[in-house]
Amino acid sequence: MKKIITLEIGNSSWWKNRKYRREAASEIRKLRKKNKKVKLLKKYQLDSSNTVIYGDYEIS
């Protein structure tokens, strides 16, 4: 069964970018420890003043 999750993976601010990347990496690491395959499908940013970068991941 394939499942898609969305994680916050970055930001334009350097210290927020570091925070979001660290949180996303730990979440992906937890999934991979459970012997799940994790694949990045796409990265995107919303069309607003929000500076967060999102990533859609496929888990199988």
C-alpha positions as CSV (number, residue, x, y, z in Angstrom):
1,M,0.0,0.0,0.0
2,K,1.4,3.4,-0.9
3,K,0.7,6.5,1.2
4,I,1.6,10.1,0.5
5,I,2.7,12.5,3.3
6,T,3.6,16.2,3.2
7,L,6.5,17.5,5.3
8,E,7.8,21.0,5.9
9,I,11.3,20.6,4.5
10,G,12.7,24.1,4.4
11,N,12.4,27.9,4.7
12,S,14.0,31.0,3.2
13,S,15.3,32.0,6.6
14,W,18.6,30.2,7.4
15,W,17.7,29.3,11.0
16,K,14.2,28.2,10.2
17,N,15.5,26.2,7.2
18,R,17.9,24.4,9.6
19,K,15.0,23.7,12.0
20,Y,12.6,22.4,9.3
21,R,15.3,20.3,7.6
22,R,16.3,18.7,10.9
23,E,12.6,17.8,11.8
24,A,11.9,16.4,8.3
25,A,15.1,14.3,8.4
26,S,14.3,12.8,11.8
27,E,10.8,11.9,10.5
28,I,12.1,10.3,7.4
29,R,14.7,8.4,9.5
30,K,12.0,7.0,11.8
31,L,10.1,5.8,8.7
32,R,13.1,4.1,7.2
33,K,13.9,2.4,10.5
34,K,10.5,0.7,10.2
35,N,11.7,-0.7,6.9
36,K,9.5,1.6,4.8
37,K,10.7,3.0,1.5
38,V,10.5,6.8,1.3
39,K,10.6,8.6,-2.0
40,L,10.4,12.4,-2.7
41,L,7.7,13.1,-5.3
42,K,7.9,16.9,-5.5
43,K,9.0,20.1,-3.6
44,Y,6.8,23.2,-3.7
45,Q,6.1,26.5,-2.0
46,L,2.6,28.0,-1.6
47,D,1.7,31.2,-3.5
48,S,1.4,33.4,-0.4
49,S,3.7,35.3,1.8
50,N,4.5,32.0,3.6
51,T,8.1,31.1,3.1
52,V,7.9,27.4,4.1
53,I,9.0,24.8,1.5
54,Y,6.9,21.6,1.4
55,G,7.8,18.2,0.1
56,D,5.4,15.3,-0.8
57,Y,6.8,11.9,0.0
58,E,5.5,8.5,-1.1
59,I,5.8,5.8,1.5
60,S,5.5,2.1,0.5
